[in-house]
Structures are given as C-alpha cells and as structure tokens.
Amino acid sequence: MSEFTKVRLGRSDLHVSPICLGTMTFGEQVGQDTAFAVMDRALERGVDFFDTAEMYPVPARAETYGATERILGNWFASRPGARDKVVLASKVAGPSRGYDWIRGGSANLTQADIVSACDDSLRRLQTDHIDLYQIHWPVRSAPAFGRVYFDPTTDEAALSSIHEQLRGLATLVQAGKVRAIGLSNETPYGVAEFVRLAEQHGLPRVATVQNPYCLVNRSVDNALDETLHRLDVSLLAYSPLGFGLLTGKYDASGLSGPGAPAGARIATYESVRRQRWGRPEALAAARLYNALAREHGLTPTQLALAFCYTRWVVKSTIIGVTSVAQLDEDLDAWGTTLSPELLAAVDAIRWAHRDPAV
C-alpha cells in the first residue's frame, strides 16, 4: 500500500489521506532523529496529513511546550519540497486547564490570543501557513477529557464567545495564514453553534472536529455522529488504539508495576494513568476486545484500527507512533475487513461495557 484515495474535509478545499500522522509523542517519547524517520516513512507510504498542536508533546510540560512543532519545522527545513506535500494541521490550546505556561494560565481564549498563538506556531513550524487550524478544547464548561456530565453551574459567561473565536480564526484565514478551521474535543452543541454562527455572520465554517474515537470510547456515536453528518463536518478520530489499551500490550501485566511494557505511555506516565485511559474499567473492556480480535484471527491492533478505518463517521484516523515499525504496523492494517459477525460481537461488548474511557 503506497497510496490512498484522498478524502475531503468538510466543505473545505482540503483533500487528505484517510490516515493522519499524529505527532504528540515527538519531543517526549520520540527524539528528533526518530521523528524525522517516521515522517519520511509516512510520506513515502502515502500519508500526507500531519497533525500537531502548540501544547505538544504530551504529557504537557513547560519544559517541552512547543517542542513538537519545532521538530516538524526542522523537518520541513531539512526536506526541500516536503512542506508542499503535507497537509499540516495544528491547534491553539483552549483555556489553560492549569497550564500556567500557556498564555500565563489564562482561563480564556480571545481573538488576539488566537492570532498570537498562530503566529507563534508558524514560527516554530517554519512555514507561512497552516492548512487546518483547530481550537484544541472548548472555551466554556463542557464535558471533555474524562468529565462525563455537563454542569451549568460551572459556566463562565465572561469567556470569549464562539462568535469572537470565529472572528479570530477569520482574521487568520483572511491573512492567508490558515486555509481551513476546525475544532477538537467538542460536543454536538459546540459543533452546531460554530456552524450556525459562521453561516449567520459570513465567517469561516468549521471543516472538522477532532475527537477521541475507539472501541473503548465511542461517545461520538451518541449524537455527535448525526450532527457531523447533517452539518457536513468531518471527524478526525484520535486515540484509535485507546492510548495502547487496544494493542494488547497491557492485557497480561496491567497498566503499571512489574511486567508493564517499558516505555509505553500509560506505564511510563502516572499523569496519564490518572486520566480516562487509565481507568480499570477501560482496561477490562479493552481485554475483551483484544480477546475477540484473536478469536477472529486478527491482532488487537488490526481490529481496533480497522474499526476506525471502516466506520462511515470517520473521515481520517489519527495514528500516533514511537517508531517506524509501529507506523508500518498501523498502516498495514489498512484494508482489513471486519465481518458482520465480528462487528455484532463488538457491539455486544459495547452494550455491556458502554464507553469506559469517555
């Protein structure tokens, strides 16, 4: 497999590979030399869509803030012509969530913040434009990152409105710094409101929403799927392997302690284990999906990725890797077919366990 049929993102003029290279490991788990090799191999195999963010790598730390974008910028600078071959996506961080090195820990995201953050990203990326610029998480109280329920008492009316955020993004589009805009970690309400206000005020229309989507977190299938379909907004599915839970590497050892895979993200970083991916319920469900894959002659990775690759709601699946070998394994899963019987068994597990990593 060396080429993909390109897919269009929303109503934008961006056409990309249906697999996207996620880069949030670059600068933490992955050094620059390995990152360069991964990007070279991705482009060689037909992946022309790369995603990053100003706050990467993850886990987020002041010492590494912006490192991933700098690595991408260095790669572009060292590979003449590579920038023209890549559809580049990045993100402006939303309210700081306690990260005081992002805009001084501001709880807001103003029009000026958006423009300034994009300018900083362009410098790190050593490019004059970003093809898809996304808001990393909502600028309001919303259920995300393991927060299951919406709580109206925590809303902050003083935060920048969606209209103001759109005006900031419009400034970047009009200046030629951004080609299309998107959202991330959004809800059906948020997507619909961004589209409504853009159409009402003649502002750029969101092309994409980047949300988690995998066997242990199918919250997209609880109404966001209909919203995306009816409003013609494309889903970029992140964490299709559930932060490694759906590769099978934690099945025997658990997430930490003796026997846990060395260097693996959840095993290495306690801050990640405290998040939704580290819940005991998420691992328990993952073990069932992994066993199901083996029963049907597949690896857990093949089942998890093929599930995303073949879902109608997914426009492009974001894969994150730490080596060229992992990249090849993920790309080789393209074309794997899942029988109706296997998909019915997948749904039976979900019916019993729902979305434990939501």
C-alpha positions in Angstrom: 0.0 0.0 0.0 1.6 3.2 -1.1 -1.3 5.5 -2.0 -4.7 6.3 -0.5 -7.8 7.7 -2.1 -8.0 11.2 -0.8 -10.9 12.4 1.3 -12.3 15.9 1.5 -12.5 17.6 4.9 -16.0 19.1 5.4 -16.7 21.7 2.8 -13.1 23.0 2.6 -10.7 22.6 -0.3 -8.5 20.3 1.8 -8.1 16.7 0.4 -6.1 14.4 2.6 -5.2 10.8 3.2 -7.7 8.8 5.3 -4.9 8.2 7.8 -3.3 11.1 9.6 0.1 11.1 11.4 -0.3 12.3 14.9 2.8 13.8 16.4 2.2 14.4 20.1 4.9 11.9 21.1 7.6 13.9 19.2 9.8 15.7 21.7 9.0 13.5 24.7 8.9 9.8 23.9 10.4 10.3 20.4 13.6 12.2 19.7 14.1 14.3 16.6 16.0 11.7 14.6 13.3 9.1 15.0 10.6 11.7 14.4 12.3 12.5 11.1 12.4 8.8 10.1 8.7 8.4 11.0 7.7 11.4 8.9 9.8 10.3 6.0 8.2 6.9 6.1 4.7 8.2 6.4 5.1 10.4 3.4 6.7 7.5 1.5 3.7 5.4 2.2 1.1 7.9 1.1 0.2 9.6 4.4 0.2 13.3 3.6 -1.8 14.6 6.6 0.2 15.5 9.7 -1.4 16.8 13.0 0.3 18.7 15.8 -0.5 21.4 18.4 1.1 24.2 20.2 0.9 22.4 23.6 2.6 19.1 22.3 4.2 16.9 23.3 2.1 15.1 25.8 2.2 14.8 28.8 2.2 18.6 28.7 5.2 20.3 30.5 6.5 23.8 30.5 10.0 22.4 29.5 8.7 20.8 26.3 5.9 23.2 25.3 6.1 23.8 21.5 8.8 21.1 21.0 6.7 19.0 18.6 6.1 22.0 16.3 9.8 22.8 16.4 10.6 19.2 15.3 8.2 19.5 12.4 9.6 22.8 11.5 13.1 21.4 11.5 12.0 18.5 9.3 10.4 20.9 6.8 13.6 22.9 6.7 15.7 19.9 6.1 13.5 18.3 3.4 13.2 20.7 0.5 9.7 20.5 -1.0 8.2 18.4 1.9 6.0 21.2 3.1 4.2 21.4 -0.2 3.5 17.6 0.0 1.9 17.8 3.5 -1.5 19.0 4.7 -0.5 20.4 8.0 -2.9 20.7 11.0 -2.2 22.4 14.3 -4.1 23.6 17.2 -4.4 26.6 19.5 -4.8 25.5 23.1 -8.1 26.4 24.8 -8.3 27.8 28.3 -5.1 26.8 30.2 -6.5 24.0 32.4 -3.9 24.9 34.9 -1.0 25.1 32.4 0.4 28.4 33.5 3.0 28.4 30.7 0.2 28.8 28.1 -0.8 32.5 27.9 0.1 32.9 31.6 -2.5 30.4 32.7 -5.4 32.4 31.3 -8.9 30.8 31.6 -9.9 32.5 28.3 -9.1 32.5 24.6 -9.6 35.8 23.0 -9.5 36.8 19.3 -6.0 38.3 19.9 -4.9 35.1 21.7 -5.8 33.0 18.7 -3.9 35.3 16.3 -0.8 35.4 18.5 -0.8 31.7 19.1 -1.0 31.0 15.4 1.9 33.4 14.7 4.0 31.6 17.3 3.1 28.2 15.7 4.1 29.4 12.3 7.5 30.5 13.5 8.1 27.1 15.2 6.8 25.2 12.2 9.0 27.3 9.8 6.1 27.8 7.4 3.9 30.7 6.2 0.6 28.9 6.6 -1.2 26.1 8.5 -3.7 24.2 6.4 -6.1 23.3 9.2 -6.1 25.3 12.4 -8.1 23.9 15.3 -9.3 25.0 18.7 -7.9 22.3 21.0 -10.7 22.2 23.5 -13.8 24.3 24.2 -13.7 27.8 25.7 -16.5 27.1 28.0 -17.6 24.5 30.6 -18.1 21.3 28.6 -17.8 17.6 29.3 -14.4 16.5 28.0 -11.2 14.7 29.0 -12.9 12.3 31.3 -15.6 14.7 32.6 -18.8 12.9 31.8 -21.5 15.3 32.7 -22.2 18.9 31.8 -22.6 21.2 34.9 -24.3 24.5 34.1 -23.2 26.0 37.4 -19.6 26.0 36.2 -20.3 28.0 33.1 -18.4 31.3 32.8 -20.3 34.0 30.9 -17.2 36.2 30.8 -15.2 33.9 28.5 -14.8 34.7 24.8 -17.9 33.8 22.9 -18.0 31.4 20.0 -18.6 34.4 17.7 -15.4 36.0 19.0 -13.4 32.9 18.5 -14.7 32.6 14.9 -13.7 36.2 14.3 -10.1 35.4 15.5 -10.0 32.4 13.1 -11.4 34.5 10.3 -8.6 37.0 10.7 -6.1 34.2 10.1 -8.0 32.9 7.1 -8.2 36.4 5.6 -4.5 36.9 6.1 -3.7 33.7 4.3 -2.1 32.2 7.4 -4.8 29.4 7.7 -6.7 27.7 4.9 -9.4 25.9 6.9 -10.6 25.8 10.6 -11.6 23.0 12.9 -12.5 22.1 16.5 -11.3 19.4 18.9 -12.9 17.7 21.9 -16.2 19.3 21.0 -19.8 18.4 21.7 -22.8 18.3 19.4 -23.9 21.7 20.7 -20.5 23.2 20.1 -20.2 22.0 16.6 -23.7 23.1 15.7 -23.2 26.5 17.2 -19.9 27.1 15.4 -21.6 26.3 12.1 -24.7 28.3 12.9 -22.8 31.5 13.8 -20.4 31.1 10.9 -23.3 30.9 8.4 -25.1 33.8 10.1 -22.2 36.2 10.1 -20.3 35.1 6.9 -17.4 33.7 8.8 -15.3 30.6 8.1 -17.2 27.4 8.5 -15.6 24.6 10.6 -14.4 21.7 8.4 -13.5 19.2 11.1 -13.8 18.1 14.7 -11.0 16.0 16.2 -12.4 13.8 19.0 -11.5 10.5 20.6 -13.0 7.5 18.9 -12.1 3.9 19.5 -13.6 0.7 20.8 -13.4 1.9 24.5 -14.7 5.4 23.7 -17.4 5.6 21.1 -19.1 8.7 22.6 -19.1 10.1 19.1 -21.9 7.6 18.3 -24.1 9.2 21.0 -25.4 12.0 18.8 -22.3 13.7 17.6 -22.3 11.4 14.6 -25.7 12.7 13.4 -24.5 16.3 14.0 -21.4 15.8 11.8 -23.4 14.0 9.1 -26.1 16.6 8.8 -23.8 19.6 9.1 -21.1 18.2 6.7 -18.3 18.4 9.3 -15.6 15.7 9.1 -14.5 13.6 12.1 -10.8 13.2 12.7 -10.6 10.3 15.1 -7.8 10.4 17.7 -6.6 7.7 20.0 -7.9 4.8 17.9 -5.8 2.4 19.9 -7.0 3.8 23.2 -3.6 5.0 24.3 -2.3 1.5 23.8 -5.0 -0.4 25.6 -6.3 -1.8 22.4 -2.9 -3.2 21.2 -3.0 -6.0 23.8 0.3 -4.9 25.4 -1.3 -4.4 28.8 -3.5 -7.5 28.8 -1.2 -9.6 31.0 0.7 -7.0 33.0 -1.9 -4.3 33.8 -1.0 -0.7 33.4 1.9 -0.3 35.8 4.3 -2.3 38.0 6.3 -5.4 37.3 5.8 -6.7 33.7 4.3 -3.5 32.4 5.8 -2.7 29.0 8.8 -0.4 29.3 8.5 2.9 27.6 4.7 2.6 26.9 2.8 5.8 27.6 0.4 4.7 30.3 3.0 2.6 32.0 5.5 5.5 32.0 3.5 8.5 33.0 1.4 8.4 36.1 -0.4 11.6 35.0 -1.8 9.6 32.0 -2.8 6.7 34.3 -4.9 9.1 36.3 -6.9 10.0 33.2 -9.8 8.3 31.4 -7.4 5.8 29.6 -6.1 4.5 33.0 -9.5 3.5 34.4 -9.7 -0.1 35.4 -13.0 -0.4 33.5 -11.2 0.8 30.3 -8.6 -1.9 30.6 -11.2 -4.6 31.4 -13.2 -3.7 28.3 -10.1 -3.5 26.2 -9.1 -7.0 27.2 -12.4 -8.3 25.9 -12.0 -6.5 22.5 -8.4 -7.8 22.3 -9.5 -11.4 23.0 -12.3 -11.0 20.4 -9.7 -10.0 17.8 -7.6 -13.0 18.5 -10.6 -15.3 18.3 -11.1 -14.0 14.7 -7.6 -14.4 13.6 -6.6 -10.7 14.0 -4.2 -8.9 16.2 -5.8 -6.4 18.7 -4.2 -3.6 16.7 -5.8 -4.8 13.5 -9.3 -4.9 15.0 -9.0 -1.5 16.7 -7.7 0.3 13.6 -9.9 -1.5 11.1 -12.9 -0.5 13.2 -12.0 3.2 12.8 -10.7 2.9 9.2 -14.1 1.4 8.1 -16.6 3.5 10.1 -18.7 5.8 8.0 -18.4 8.6 10.5 -14.6 8.7 10.5 -13.0 10.8 7.7 -9.4 10.4 8.8 -7.9 8.3 11.6 -5.0 9.9 13.6 -2.3 7.4 14.5 0.5 8.2 16.9 3.6 6.1 17.0 7.0 5.9 18.6 8.9 4.1 15.8 8.9 3.3 12.1 7.9 -0.3 12.9 4.8 0.9 14.7 3.9 3.1 11.8 4.2 0.3 9.4 2.1 -2.0 11.6 -0.7 0.7 11.8 -0.6 1.3 8.0 -0.6 -2.4 7.2 -3.9 -2.7 9.0 -5.5 -0.6 6.2 -7.7 -2.8 4.1 -8.5 -5.2 6.9 -12.2 -6.2 6.7 -14.4 -7.0 9.6 -17.2 -9.5 9.1 -20.8 -8.7 10.2 -20.5 -11.3 12.9 -17.4 -9.7 14.3 -19.0 -6.3 14.3 -22.0 -7.7 16.1 -19.7 -9.1 18.7 -18.0 -5.7 19.0 -21.4 -4.1 19.6 -22.4 -6.7 22.2 -19.3 -5.8 24.3 -20.1 -2.2 24.0 -23.7 -2.8 25.1 -22.4 -4.5 28.3 -19.5 -2.1 29.0 -20.5 1.2 27.2 -17.7 3.8 26.9 -15.4 3.3 29.9 -12.7 5.7 28.6 -15.1 8.6 27.8 
